[in-house]
Amino acid sequence: MKISKELMKGSTVTLVLSLLERKPMYGYEMIKEMESRSNGIFQFKEGTLYPILHHLEADGCVEAYWHEEEGKRKRKYYRITERGSKLIAEKTQEWSVFRNAVDQVLGEGRA
């Protein structure tokens, strides 16, 4: 089932921060991890992910740094900041309240 762009747009920041809450990642790694964890539902393109990361970086919610593993090329990694951790906590609670309200409405009158 394909998810509408409008619904996706409202949750992308939360999803990205939740990945970075687990560990620092580079962009392509985030794209693949998101796709894997969602069983293919969330298939971000670079043109979607990088503007989100740049916005989060400008807001002080993530920070970027370069890292090079032995025998591999240098990659730009992103890690969540304290401000980002506070934001993900707020967004997670907001999502929980929203999801519960939607479930209440959708559940009314259904068997």
Phi and psi restraints in degrees (range 20) as a CNS / XPLOR table:
assign (resid 1 and name C) (resid 2 and name N)
       (resid 2 and name CA) (resid 2 and name C) 1.0 -88.4 20.0 2
assign (resid 2 and name N) (resid 2 and name CA)
       (resid 2 and name C) (resid 3 and name N) 1.0 135.4 20.0 2
assign (resid 2 and name C) (resid 3 and name N)
       (resid 3 and name CA) (resid 3 and name C) 1.0 -94.0 20.0 2
assign (resid 3 and name N) (resid 3 and name CA)
       (resid 3 and name C) (resid 4 and name N) 1.0 137.1 20.0 2
assign (resid 3 and name C) (resid 4 and name N)
       (resid 4 and name CA) (resid 4 and name C) 1.0 -65.0 20.0 2
assign (resid 4 and name N) (resid 4 and name CA)
       (resid 4 and name C) (resid 5 and name N) 1.0 149.7 20.0 2
assign (resid 4 and name C) (resid 5 and name N)
       (resid 5 and name CA) (resid 5 and name C) 1.0 -60.8 20.0 2
assign (resid 5 and name N) (resid 5 and name CA)
       (resid 5 and name C) (resid 6 and name N) 1.0 -36.6 20.0 2
assign (resid 5 and name C) (resid 6 and name N)
       (resid 6 and name CA) (resid 6 and name C) 1.0 -63.3 20.0 2
assign (resid 6 and name N) (resid 6 and name CA)
       (resid 6 and name C) (resid 7 and name N) 1.0 -42.7 20.0 2
assign (resid 6 and name C) (resid 7 and name N)
       (resid 7 and name CA) (resid 7 and name C) 1.0 -67.9 20.0 2
assign (resid 7 and name N) (resid 7 and name CA)
       (resid 7 and name C) (resid 8 and name N) 1.0 -40.6 20.0 2
assign (resid 7 and name C) (resid 8 and name N)
       (resid 8 and name CA) (resid 8 and name C) 1.0 -63.8 20.0 2
assign (resid 8 and name N) (resid 8 and name CA)
       (resid 8 and name C) (resid 9 and name N) 1.0 -42.9 20.0 2
assign (resid 8 and name C) (resid 9 and name N)
       (resid 9 and name CA) (resid 9 and name C) 1.0 -57.6 20.0 2
assign (resid 9 and name N) (resid 9 and name CA)
       (resid 9 and name C) (resid 10 and name N) 1.0 -36.3 20.0 2
assign (resid 9 and name C) (resid 10 and name N)
       (resid 10 and name CA) (resid 10 and name C) 1.0 -74.3 20.0 2
assign (resid 10 and name N) (resid 10 and name CA)
       (resid 10 and name C) (resid 11 and name N) 1.0 -10.9 20.0 2
assign (resid 10 and name C) (resid 11 and name N)
       (resid 11 and name CA) (resid 11 and name C) 1.0 -121.2 20.0 2
assign (resid 11 and name N) (resid 11 and name CA)
       (resid 11 and name C) (resid 12 and name N) 1.0 -1.8 20.0 2
assign (resid 11 and name C) (resid 12 and name N)
       (resid 12 and name CA) (resid 12 and name C) 1.0 -64.7 20.0 2
assign (resid 12 and name N) (resid 12 and name CA)
       (resid 12 and name C) (resid 13 and name N) 1.0 -41.9 20.0 2
assign (resid 12 and name C) (resid 13 and name N)
       (resid 13 and name CA) (resid 13 and name C) 1.0 -61.3 20.0 2
assign (resid 13 and name N) (resid 13 and name CA)
       (resid 13 and name C) (resid 14 and name N) 1.0 -44.8 20.0 2
assign (resid 13 and name C) (resid 14 and name N)
       (resid 14 and name CA) (resid 14 and name C) 1.0 -61.5 20.0 2
assign (resid 14 and name N) (resid 14 and name CA)
       (resid 14 and name C) (resid 15 and name N) 1.0 -43.4 20.0 2
assign (resid 14 and name C) (resid 15 and name N)
       (resid 15 and name CA) (resid 15 and name C) 1.0 -64.5 20.0 2
assign (resid 15 and name N) (resid 15 and name CA)
       (resid 15 and name C) (resid 16 and name N) 1.0 -44.1 20.0 2
assign (resid 15 and name C) (resid 16 and name N)
       (resid 16 and name CA) (resid 16 and name C) 1.0 -63.9 20.0 2
assign (resid 16 and name N) (resid 16 and name CA)
       (resid 16 and name C) (resid 17 and name N) 1.0 -47.0 20.0 2
assign (resid 16 and name C) (resid 17 and name N)
       (resid 17 and name CA) (resid 17 and name C) 1.0 -63.0 20.0 2
assign (resid 17 and name N) (resid 17 and name CA)
       (resid 17 and name C) (resid 18 and name N) 1.0 -35.5 20.0 2
assign (resid 17 and name C) (resid 18 and name N)
       (resid 18 and name CA) (resid 18 and name C) 1.0 -66.8 20.0 2
assign (resid 18 and name N) (resid 18 and name CA)
       (resid 18 and name C) (resid 19 and name N) 1.0 -34.7 20.0 2
assign (resid 18 and name C) (resid 19 and name N)
       (resid 19 and name CA) (resid 19 and name C) 1.0 -65.0 20.0 2
assign (resid 19 and name N) (resid 19 and name CA)
       (resid 19 and name C) (resid 20 and name N) 1.0 -45.6 20.0 2
assign (resid 19 and name C) (resid 20 and name N)
       (resid 20 and name CA) (resid 20 and name C) 1.0 -71.4 20.0 2
assign (resid 20 and name N) (resid 20 and name CA)
       (resid 20 and name C) (resid 21 and name N) 1.0 -19.9 20.0 2
assign (resid 20 and name C) (resid 21 and name N)
       (resid 21 and name CA) (resid 21 and name C) 1.0 -67.6 20.0 2
assign (resid 21 and name N) (resid 21 and name CA)
       (resid 21 and name C) (resid 22 and name N) 1.0 -29.5 20.0 2
assign (resid 21 and name C) (resid 22 and name N)
       (resid 22 and name CA) (resid 22 and name C) 1.0 -75.2 20.0 2
assign (resid 22 and name N) (resid 22 and name CA)
       (resid 22 and name C) (resid 23 and name N) 1.0 -44.3 20.0 2
assign (resid 22 and name C) (resid 23 and name N)
       (resid 23 and name CA) (resid 23 and name C) 1.0 -171.0 20.0 2
assign (resid 23 and name N) (resid 23 and name CA)
       (resid 23 and name C) (resid 24 and name N) 1.0 156.7 20.0 2
assign (resid 23 and name C) (resid 24 and name N)
       (resid 24 and name CA) (resid 24 and name C) 1.0 -63.9 20.0 2
assign (resid 24 and name N) (resid 24 and name CA)
       (resid 24 and name C) (resid 25 and name N) 1.0 144.6 20.0 2
assign (resid 24 and name C) (resid 25 and name N)
       (resid 25 and name CA) (resid 25 and name C) 1.0 -144.7 20.0 2
assign (resid 25 and name N) (resid 25 and name CA)
       (resid 25 and name C) (resid 26 and name N) 1.0 158.4 20.0 2
assign (resid 25 and name C) (resid 26 and name N)
       (resid 26 and name CA) (resid 26 and name C) 1.0 -95.6 20.0 2
assign (resid 26 and name N) (resid 26 and name CA)
       (resid 26 and name C) (resid 27 and name N) 1.0 164.2 20.0 2
assign (resid 26 and name C) (resid 27 and name N)
       (resid 27 and name CA) (resid 27 and name C) 1.0 -53.4 20.0 2
assign (resid 27 and name N) (resid 27 and name CA)
       (resid 27 and name C) (resid 28 and name N) 1.0 -53.4 20.0 2
assign (resid 27 and name C) (resid 28 and name N)
       (resid 28 and name CA) (resid 28 and name C) 1.0 -61.9 20.0 2
assign (resid 28 and name N) (resid 28 and name CA)
       (resid 28 and name C) (resid 29 and name N) 1.0 -35.8 20.0 2
assign (resid 28 and name C) (resid 29 and name N)
       (resid 29 and name CA) (resid 29 and name C) 1.0 -62.5 20.0 2
assign (resid 29 and name N) (resid 29 and name CA)
       (resid 29 and name C) (resid 30 and name N) 1.0 -41.0 20.0 2
assign (resid 29 and name C) (resid 30 and name N)
       (resid 30 and name CA) (resid 30 and name C) 1.0 -62.8 20.0 2
assign (resid 30 and name N) (resid 30 and name CA)
       (resid 30 and name C) (resid 31 and name N) 1.0 -43.6 20.0 2
assign (resid 30 and name C) (resid 31 and name N)
       (resid 31 and name CA) (resid 31 and name C) 1.0 -59.2 20.0 2
assign (resid 31 and name N) (resid 31 and name CA)
       (resid 31 and name C) (resid 32 and name N) 1.0 -47.6 20.0 2
assign (resid 31 and name C) (resid 32 and name N)
       (resid 32 and name CA) (resid 32 and name C) 1.0 -68.1 20.0 2
assign (resid 32 and name N) (resid 32 and name CA)
       (resid 32 and name C) (resid 33 and name N) 1.0 -40.3 20.0 2
assign (resid 32 and name C) (resid 33 and name N)
       (resid 33 and name CA) (resid 33 and name C) 1.0 -65.3 20.0 2
assign (resid 33 and name N) (resid 33 and name CA)
       (resid 33 and name C) (resid 34 and name N) 1.0 -41.7 20.0 2
assign (resid 33 and name C) (resid 34 and name N)
       (resid 34 and name CA) (resid 34 and name C) 1.0 -61.8 20.0 2
assign (resid 34 and name N) (resid 34 and name CA)
       (resid 34 and name C) (resid 35 and name N) 1.0 -45.1 20.0 2
assign (resid 34 and name C) (resid 35 and name N)
       (resid 35 and name CA) (resid 35 and name C) 1.0 -63.7 20.0 2
assign (resid 35 and name N) (resid 35 and name CA)
       (resid 35 and name C) (resid 36 and name N) 1.0 -43.6 20.0 2
assign (resid 35 and name C) (resid 36 and name N)
       (resid 36 and name CA) (resid 36 and name C) 1.0 -65.2 20.0 2
assign (resid 36 and name N) (resid 36 and name CA)
       (resid 36 and name C) (resid 37 and name N) 1.0 -48.1 20.0 2
assign (resid 36 and name C) (resid 37 and name N)
       (resid 37 and name CA) (resid 37 and name C) 1.0 -66.8 20.0 2
assign (resid 37 and name N) (resid 37 and name CA)
       (resid 37 and name C) (resid 38 and name N) 1.0 -25.3 20.0 2
assign (resid 37 and name C) (resid 38 and name N)
       (resid 38 and name CA) (resid 38 and name C) 1.0 -100.1 20.0 2
assign (resid 38 and name N) (resid 38 and name CA)
       (resid 38 and name C) (resid 39 and name N) 1.0 10.4 20.0 2
assign (resid 38 and name C) (resid 39 and name N)
       (resid 39 and name CA) (resid 39 and name C) 1.0 54.1 20.0 2
assign (resid 39 and name N) (resid 39 and name CA)
       (resid 39 and name C) (resid 40 and name N) 1.0 39.9 20.0 2
assign (resid 39 and name C) (resid 40 and name N)
       (resid 40 and name CA) (resid 40 and name C) 1.0 85.7 20.0 2
assign (resid 40 and name N) (resid 40 and name CA)
       (resid 40 and name C) (resid 41 and name N) 1.0 -1.2 20.0 2
assign (resid 40 and name C) (resid 41 and name N)
       (resid 41 and name CA) (resid 41 and name C) 1.0 -70.3 20.0 2
assign (resid 41 and name N) (resid 41 and name CA)
       (resid 41 and name C) (resid 42 and name N) 1.0 -45.3 20.0 2
assign (resid 41 and name C) (resid 42 and name N)
       (resid 42 and name CA) (resid 42 and name C) 1.0 -95.6 20.0 2
assign (resid 42 and name N) (resid 42 and name CA)
       (resid 42 and name C) (resid 43 and name N) 1.0 104.3 20.0 2
assign (resid 42 and name C) (resid 43 and name N)
       (resid 43 and name CA) (resid 43 and name C) 1.0 -119.1 20.0 2
assign (resid 43 and name N) (resid 43 and name CA)
       (resid 43 and name C) (resid 44 and name N) 1.0 83.8 20.0 2
assign (resid 43 and name C) (resid 44 and name N)
       (resid 44 and name CA) (resid 44 and name C) 1.0 -74.6 20.0 2
assign (resid 44 and name N) (resid 44 and name CA)
       (resid 44 and name C) (resid 45 and name N) 1.0 144.7 20.0 2
assign (resid 44 and name C) (resid 45 and name N)
       (resid 45 and name CA) (resid 45 and name C) 1.0 -98.4 20.0 2
assign (resid 45 and name N) (resid 45 and name CA)
       (resid 45 and name C) (resid 46 and name N) 1.0 159.7 20.0 2
assign (resid 45 and name C) (resid 46 and name N)
       (resid 46 and name CA) (resid 46 and name C) 1.0 -58.1 20.0 2
assign (resid 46 and name N) (resid 46 and name CA)
       (resid 46 and name C) (resid 47 and name N) 1.0 -36.0 20.0 2
assign (resid 46 and name C) (resid 47 and name N)
       (resid 47 and name CA) (resid 47 and name C) 1.0 -67.2 20.0 2
assign (resid 47 and name N) (resid 47 and name CA)
       (resid 47 and name C) (resid 48 and name N) 1.0 -15.2 20.0 2
assign (resid 47 and name C) (resid 48 and name N)
       (resid 48 and name CA) (resid 48 and name C) 1.0 -93.5 20.0 2
assign (resid 48 and name N) (resid 48 and name CA)
       (resid 48 and name C) (resid 49 and name N) 1.0 -46.0 20.0 2
assign (resid 48 and name C) (resid 49 and name N)
       (resid 49 and name CA) (resid 49 and name C) 1.0 -68.9 20.0 2
assign (resid 49 and name N) (resid 49 and name CA)
       (resid 49 and name C) (resid 50 and name N) 1.0 -49.6 20.0 2
assign (resid 49 and name C) (resid 50 and name N)
       (resid 50 and name CA) (resid 50 and name C) 1.0 -64.8 20.0 2
assign (resid 50 and name N) (resid 50 and name CA)
       (resid 50 and name C) (resid 51 and name N) 1.0 -38.4 20.0 2
assign (resid 50 and name C) (resid 51 and name N)
       (resid 51 and name CA) (resid 51 and name C) 1.0 -61.7 20.0 2
assign (resid 51 and name N) (resid 51 and name CA)
       (resid 51 and name C) (resid 52 and name N) 1.0 -35.3 20.0 2
assign (resid 51 and name C) (resid 52 and name N)
       (resid 52 and name CA) (resid 52 and name C) 1.0 -64.8 20.0 2
assign (resid 52 and name N) (resid 52 and name CA)
       (resid 52 and name C) (resid 53 and name N) 1.0 -46.5 20.0 2
assign (resid 52 and name C) (resid 53 and name N)
       (resid 53 and name CA) (resid 53 and name C) 1.0 -61.9 20.0 2
assign (resid 53 and name N) (resid 53 and name CA)
       (resid 53 and name C) (resid 54 and name N) 1.0 -41.6 20.0 2
assign (resid 53 and name C) (resid 54 and name N)
       (resid 54 and name CA) (resid 54 and name C) 1.0 -65.2 20.0 2
assign (resid 54 and name N) (resid 54 and name CA)
       (resid 54 and name C) (resid 55 and name N) 1.0 -39.6 20.0 2
assign (resid 54 and name C) (resid 55 and name N)
       (resid 55 and name CA) (resid 55 and name C) 1.0 -64.9 20.0 2
assign (resid 55 and name N) (resid 55 and name CA)
       (resid 55 and name C) (resid 56 and name N) 1.0 -45.5 20.0 2
assign (resid 55 and name C) (resid 56 and name N)
       (resid 56 and name CA) (resid 56 and name C) 1.0 -63.7 20.0 2
assign (resid 56 and name N) (resid 56 and name CA)
       (resid 56 and name C) (resid 57 and name N) 1.0 -35.7 20.0 2
assign (resid 56 and name C) (resid 57 and name N)
       (resid 57 and name CA) (resid 57 and name C) 1.0 -67.8 20.0 2
assign (resid 57 and name N) (resid 57 and name CA)
       (resid 57 and name C) (resid 58 and name N) 1.0 -43.7 20.0 2
assign (resid 57 and name C) (resid 58 and name N)
       (resid 58 and name CA) (resid 58 and name C) 1.0 -62.7 20.0 2
assign (resid 58 and name N) (resid 58 and name CA)
       (resid 58 and name C) (resid 59 and name N) 1.0 -32.3 20.0 2
assign (resid 58 and name C) (resid 59 and name N)
       (resid 59 and name CA) (resid 59 and name C) 1.0 -83.7 20.0 2
assign (resid 59 and name N) (resid 59 and name CA)
       (resid 59 and name C) (resid 60 and name N) 1.0 -2.8 20.0 2
assign (resid 59 and name C) (resid 60 and name N)
       (resid 60 and name CA) (resid 60 and name C) 1.0 79.6 20.0 2
assign (resid 60 and name N) (resid 60 and name CA)
       (resid 60 and name C) (resid 61 and name N) 1.0 17.0 20.0 2
assign (resid 60 and name C) (resid 61 and name N)
       (resid 61 and name CA) (resid 61 and name C) 1.0 -90.2 20.0 2
assign (resid 61 and name N) (resid 61 and name CA)
       (resid 61 and name C) (resid 62 and name N) 1.0 -24.5 20.0 2
assign (resid 61 and name C) (resid 62 and name N)
       (resid 62 and name CA) (resid 62 and name C) 1.0 -135.6 20.0 2
assign (resid 62 and name N) (resid 62 and name CA)
       (resid 62 and name C) (resid 63 and name N) 1.0 159.0 20.0 2
assign (resid 62 and name C) (resid 63 and name N)
       (resid 63 and name CA) (resid 63 and name C) 1.0 -131.1 20.0 2
assign (resid 63 and name N) (resid 63 and name CA)
       (resid 63 and name C) (resid 64 and name N) 1.0 145.5 20.0 2
assign (resid 63 and name C) (resid 64 and name N)
       (resid 64 and name CA) (resid 64 and name C) 1.0 -104.0 20.0 2
assign (resid 64 and name N) (resid 64 and name CA)
       (resid 64 and name C) (resid 65 and name N) 1.0 149.0 20.0 2
assign (resid 64 and name C) (resid 65 and name N)
       (resid 65 and name CA) (resid 65 and name C) 1.0 -153.2 20.0 2
assign (resid 65 and name N) (resid 65 and name CA)
       (resid 65 and name C) (resid 66 and name N) 1.0 155.8 20.0 2
assign (resid 65 and name C) (resid 66 and name N)
       (resid 66 and name CA) (resid 66 and name C) 1.0 -94.7 20.0 2
assign (resid 66 and name N) (resid 66 and name CA)
       (resid 66 and name C) (resid 67 and name N) 1.0 139.5 20.0 2
assign (resid 66 and name C) (resid 67 and name N)
       (resid 67 and name CA) (resid 67 and name C) 1.0 -142.5 20.0 2
assign (resid 67 and name N) (resid 67 and name CA)
       (resid 67 and name C) (resid 68 and name N) 1.0 139.0 20.0 2
assign (resid 67 and name C) (resid 68 and name N)
       (resid 68 and name CA) (resid 68 and name C) 1.0 -126.9 20.0 2
assign (resid 68 and name N) (resid 68 and name CA)
       (resid 68 and name C) (resid 69 and name N) 1.0 118.7 20.0 2
assign (resid 68 and name C) (resid 69 and name N)
       (resid 69 and name CA) (resid 69 and name C) 1.0 -85.2 20.0 2
assign (resid 69 and name N) (resid 69 and name CA)
       (resid 69 and name C) (resid 70 and name N) 1.0 151.0 20.0 2
assign (resid 69 and name C) (resid 70 and name N)
       (resid 70 and name CA) (resid 70 and name C) 1.0 -57.4 20.0 2
assign (resid 70 and name N) (resid 70 and name CA)
       (resid 70 and name C) (resid 71 and name N) 1.0 127.6 20.0 2
assign (resid 70 and name C) (resid 71 and name N)
       (resid 71 and name CA) (resid 71 and name C) 1.0 80.2 20.0 2
assign (resid 71 and name N) (resid 71 and name CA)
       (resid 71 and name C) (resid 72 and name N) 1.0 2.7 20.0 2
assign (resid 71 and name C) (resid 72 and name N)
       (resid 72 and name CA) (resid 72 and name C) 1.0 -123.6 20.0 2
assign (resid 72 and name N) (resid 72 and name CA)
       (resid 72 and name C) (resid 73 and name N) 1.0 164.9 20.0 2
assign (resid 72 and name C) (resid 73 and name N)
       (resid 73 and name CA) (resid 73 and name C) 1.0 -78.6 20.0 2
assign (resid 73 and name N) (resid 73 and name CA)
       (resid 73 and name C) (resid 74 and name N) 1.0 161.1 20.0 2
assign (resid 73 and name C) (resid 74 and name N)
       (resid 74 and name CA) (resid 74 and name C) 1.0 -68.0 20.0 2
assign (resid 74 and name N) (resid 74 and name CA)
       (resid 74 and name C) (resid 75 and name N) 1.0 136.1 20.0 2
assign (resid 74 and name C) (resid 75 and name N)
       (resid 75 and name CA) (resid 75 and name C) 1.0 -128.8 20.0 2
assign (resid 75 and name N) (resid 75 and name CA)
       (resid 75 and name C) (resid 76 and name N) 1.0 149.4 20.0 2
assign (resid 75 and name C) (resid 76 and name N)
       (resid 76 and name CA) (resid 76 and name C) 1.0 -91.4 20.0 2
assign (resid 76 and name N) (resid 76 and name CA)
       (resid 76 and name C) (resid 77 and name N) 1.0 115.5 20.0 2
assign (resid 76 and name C) (resid 77 and name N)
       (resid 77 and name CA) (resid 77 and name C) 1.0 -99.7 20.0 2
assign (resid 77 and name N) (resid 77 and name CA)
       (resid 77 and name C) (resid 78 and name N) 1.0 156.8 20.0 2
assign (resid 77 and name C) (resid 78 and name N)
       (resid 78 and name CA) (resid 78 and name C) 1.0 -124.7 20.0 2
assign (resid 78 and name N) (resid 78 and name CA)
       (resid 78 and name C) (resid 79 and name N) 1.0 140.3 20.0 2
assign (resid 78 and name C) (resid 79 and name N)
       (resid 79 and name CA) (resid 79 and name C) 1.0 -133.6 20.0 2
assign (resid 79 and name N) (resid 79 and name CA)
       (resid 79 and name C) (resid 80 and name N) 1.0 151.5 20.0 2
assign (resid 79 and name C) (resid 80 and name N)
       (resid 80 and name CA) (resid 80 and name C) 1.0 -77.9 20.0 2
assign (resid 80 and name N) (resid 80 and name CA)
       (resid 80 and name C) (resid 81 and name N) 1.0 145.6 20.0 2
assign (resid 80 and name C) (resid 81 and name N)
       (resid 81 and name CA) (resid 81 and name C) 1.0 -101.4 20.0 2
assign (resid 81 and name N) (resid 81 and name CA)
       (resid 81 and name C) (resid 82 and name N) 1.0 176.8 20.0 2
assign (resid 81 and name C) (resid 82 and name N)
       (resid 82 and name CA) (resid 82 and name C) 1.0 -60.1 20.0 2
assign (resid 82 and name N) (resid 82 and name CA)
       (resid 82 and name C) (resid 83 and name N) 1.0 -41.4 20.0 2
assign (resid 82 and name C) (resid 83 and name N)
       (resid 83 and name CA) (resid 83 and name C) 1.0 -62.2 20.0 2
assign (resid 83 and name N) (resid 83 and name CA)
       (resid 83 and name C) (resid 84 and name N) 1.0 -40.6 20.0 2
assign (resid 83 and name C) (resid 84 and name N)
       (resid 84 and name CA) (resid 84 and name C) 1.0 -65.0 20.0 2
assign (resid 84 and name N) (resid 84 and name CA)
       (resid 84 and name C) (resid 85 and name N) 1.0 -37.1 20.0 2
assign (resid 84 and name C) (resid 85 and name N)
       (resid 85 and name CA) (resid 85 and name C) 1.0 -64.4 20.0 2
assign (resid 85 and name N) (resid 85 and name CA)
       (resid 85 and name C) (resid 86 and name N) 1.0 -39.2 20.0 2
assign (resid 85 and name C) (resid 86 and name N)
       (resid 86 and name CA) (resid 86 and name C) 1.0 -65.7 20.0 2
assign (resid 86 and name N) (resid 86 and name CA)
       (resid 86 and name C) (resid 87 and name N) 1.0 -41.3 20.0 2
assign (resid 86 and name C) (resid 87 and name N)
       (resid 87 and name CA) (resid 87 and name C) 1.0 -64.5 20.0 2
assign (resid 87 and name N) (resid 87 and name CA)
       (resid 87 and name C) (resid 88 and name N) 1.0 -42.3 20.0 2
assign (resid 87 and name C) (resid 88 and name N)
       (resid 88 and name CA) (resid 88 and name C) 1.0 -66.1 20.0 2
assign (resid 88 and name N) (resid 88 and name CA)
       (resid 88 and name C) (resid 89 and name N) 1.0 -34.3 20.0 2
assign (resid 88 and name C) (resid 89 and name N)
       (resid 89 and name CA) (resid 89 and name C) 1.0 -63.6 20.0 2
assign (resid 89 and name N) (resid 89 and name CA)
       (resid 89 and name C) (resid 90 and name N) 1.0 -44.0 20.0 2
assign (resid 89 and name C) (resid 90 and name N)
       (resid 90 and name CA) (resid 90 and name C) 1.0 -64.1 20.0 2
assign (resid 90 and name N) (resid 90 and name CA)
       (resid 90 and name C) (resid 91 and name N) 1.0 -46.3 20.0 2
assign (resid 90 and name C) (resid 91 and name N)
       (resid 91 and name CA) (resid 91 and name C) 1.0 -65.0 20.0 2
assign (resid 91 and name N) (resid 91 and name CA)
       (resid 91 and name C) (resid 92 and name N) 1.0 -37.2 20.0 2
assign (resid 91 and name C) (resid 92 and name N)
       (resid 92 and name CA) (resid 92 and name C) 1.0 -66.2 20.0 2
assign (resid 92 and name N) (resid 92 and name CA)
       (resid 92 and name C) (resid 93 and name N) 1.0 -42.3 20.0 2
assign (resid 92 and name C) (resid 93 and name N)
       (resid 93 and name CA) (resid 93 and name C) 1.0 -66.3 20.0 2
assign (resid 93 and name N) (resid 93 and name CA)
       (resid 93 and name C) (resid 94 and name N) 1.0 -43.0 20.0 2
assign (resid 93 and name C) (resid 94 and name N)
       (resid 94 and name CA) (resid 94 and name C) 1.0 -58.9 20.0 2
assign (resid 94 and name N) (resid 94 and name CA)
       (resid 94 and name C) (resid 95 and name N) 1.0 -44.6 20.0 2
assign (resid 94 and name C) (resid 95 and name N)
       (resid 95 and name CA) (resid 95 and name C) 1.0 -63.1 20.0 2
assign (resid 95 and name N) (resid 95 and name CA)
       (resid 95 and name C) (resid 96 and name N) 1.0 -39.8 20.0 2
assign (resid 95 and name C) (resid 96 and name N)
       (resid 96 and name CA) (resid 96 and name C) 1.0 -63.0 20.0 2
assign (resid 96 and name N) (resid 96 and name CA)
       (resid 96 and name C) (resid 97 and name N) 1.0 -44.8 20.0 2
assign (resid 96 and name C) (resid 97 and name N)
       (resid 97 and name CA) (resid 97 and name C) 1.0 -63.0 20.0 2
assign (resid 97 and name N) (resid 97 and name CA)
       (resid 97 and name C) (resid 98 and name N) 1.0 -45.0 20.0 2
assign (resid 97 and name C) (resid 98 and name N)
       (resid 98 and name CA) (resid 98 and name C) 1.0 -61.6 20.0 2
assign (resid 98 and name N) (resid 98 and name CA)
       (resid 98 and name C) (resid 99 and name N) 1.0 -48.6 20.0 2
assign (resid 98 and name C) (resid 99 and name N)
       (resid 99 and name CA) (resid 99 and name C) 1.0 -60.9 20.0 2
assign (resid 99 and name N) (resid 99 and name CA)
       (resid 99 and name C) (resid 100 and name N) 1.0 -42.6 20.0 2
assign (resid 99 and name C) (resid 100 and name N)
       (resid 100 and name CA) (resid 100 and name C) 1.0 -63.2 20.0 2
assign (resid 100 and name N) (resid 100 and name CA)
       (resid 100 and name C) (resid 101 and name N) 1.0 -40.6 20.0 2
assign (resid 100 and name C) (resid 101 and name N)
       (resid 101 and name CA) (resid 101 and name C) 1.0 -65.3 20.0 2
assign (resid 101 and name N) (resid 101 and name CA)
       (resid 101 and name C) (resid 102 and name N) 1.0 -42.9 20.0 2
assign (resid 101 and name C) (resid 102 and name N)
       (resid 102 and name CA) (resid 102 and name C) 1.0 -62.7 20.0 2
assign (resid 102 and name N) (resid 102 and name CA)
       (resid 102 and name C) (resid 103 and name N) 1.0 -44.4 20.0 2
assign (resid 102 and name C) (resid 103 and name N)
       (resid 103 and name CA) (resid 103 and name C) 1.0 -59.8 20.0 2
assign (resid 103 and name N) (resid 103 and name CA)
       (resid 103 and name C) (resid 104 and name N) 1.0 -39.1 20.0 2
assign (resid 103 and name C) (resid 104 and name N)
       (resid 104 and name CA) (resid 104 and name C) 1.0 -63.0 20.0 2
assign (resid 104 and name N) (resid 104 and name CA)
       (resid 104 and name C) (resid 105 and name N) 1.0 -45.0 20.0 2
assign (resid 104 and name C) (resid 105 and name N)
       (resid 105 and name CA) (resid 105 and name C) 1.0 -68.5 20.0 2
assign (resid 105 and name N) (resid 105 and name CA)
       (resid 105 and name C) (resid 106 and name N) 1.0 -47.5 20.0 2
assign (resid 105 and name C) (resid 106 and name N)
       (resid 106 and name CA) (resid 106 and name C) 1.0 -67.1 20.0 2
assign (resid 106 and name N) (resid 106 and name CA)
       (resid 106 and name C) (resid 107 and name N) 1.0 -30.2 20.0 2
assign (resid 106 and name C) (resid 107 and name N)
       (resid 107 and name CA) (resid 107 and name C) 1.0 -77.3 20.0 2
assign (resid 107 and name N) (resid 107 and name CA)
       (resid 107 and name C) (resid 108 and name N) 1.0 -19.6 20.0 2
assign (resid 107 and name C) (resid 108 and name N)
       (resid 108 and name CA) (resid 108 and name C) 1.0 -64.6 20.0 2
assign (resid 108 and name N) (resid 108 and name CA)
       (resid 108 and name C) (resid 109 and name N) 1.0 127.5 20.0 2
assign (resid 108 and name C) (resid 109 and name N)
       (resid 109 and name CA) (resid 109 and name C) 1.0 77.6 20.0 2
assign (resid 109 and name N) (resid 109 and name CA)
       (resid 109 and name C) (resid 110 and name N) 1.0 3.4 20.0 2
assign (resid 109 and name C) (resid 110 and name N)
       (resid 110 and name CA) (resid 110 and name C) 1.0 -99.2 20.0 2
assign (resid 110 and name N) (resid 110 and name CA)
       (resid 110 and name C) (resid 111 and name N) 1.0 146.2 20.0 2
